Amino acid sequence: MFDRCDDAALQVVHSAIDSARGLGHNYLGTEHLLFALAEHRDLLSAEVASMLPTATAVRSAMVSVVGEPVRRDAEALRTVGIDLEEVRSAVRRTFGEEAIARLARRRSHQAWPPWRQRSRRCTSLLAQNITMAPRVKQAFEIASRHAERRAQPRIDPISLLFGIVDLEDALANRLLRENGVDPDHIRTIVSGGRS
Amino acid sequence: MQELDHLNEAVDSRNPAMGLAAVAALRGLVEELEELQVDNARAMGWSWQQIAESLGVTRQSVHKKHHVRRGRRRR
């Protein structure tokens, strides 16, 4: 999926993964991609960049909806004498990485919508590898088609943004709306291929 | 300084928000461990009856909770 991205889009993806990790989320969601696009708005055209909320605004909207579940849980467990890190390594030794990755995948695919609000059920405490949310896969498919239509050999940040705003029920769009930005407006501008 | 840290910790752990969060986190952890252990037991050929006995619950409740989950995954 990432092999279809150009260097700029890859930069966005890596930054999105970093932000997910920093928040203690073990999935990559459209909200993290939106955050990364807002952070790297210099990779978009000035017109589109000016429509995006600030990265800080996206981040605080994200934290208020999704929270920082794993970090908070680890802290709470410590108050009753449980070191989540130790539990993780014990489980990893017993069952192996693969079983834990399977568990995390199962959780991140749980019923939509809006599954991430029930973040405790969807975020695994044991897994540390980041899994991709189903919506992100869809966003990449849409982005790929959008890039083709624009005769771009690879997905660039503009197409990535289109992939996100085209998915009406993606959490990223809820965050945009909460920041007073209409995703449809961005979609219209971006779909023209003007970049 | 260290004493102050201990004091802070004691106050923190008496805070209901933190205590309840710990309970919720433990519950989440139990759920995950249960999934892993049940999957492992099934892979090793354990019957639902055996698993239920070890977990201290009825066979029906284990079956309902895990067979459905595992079945849905396979289909």
Interface residues (C-beta under 8 A of the other chain):
Chain A: R72 D73 A74 E75 A76 L77 T79 V80 I82 L84 V87 V91 F95 A99 I100 L103 R106 R120 R121 S124 L125 L126
Chain B: E9 D12 S13 M18 G19 A21 A22 A24 A25 L26 G28 L29 E32 L33 E35 L36 D39 N40 R69 R73
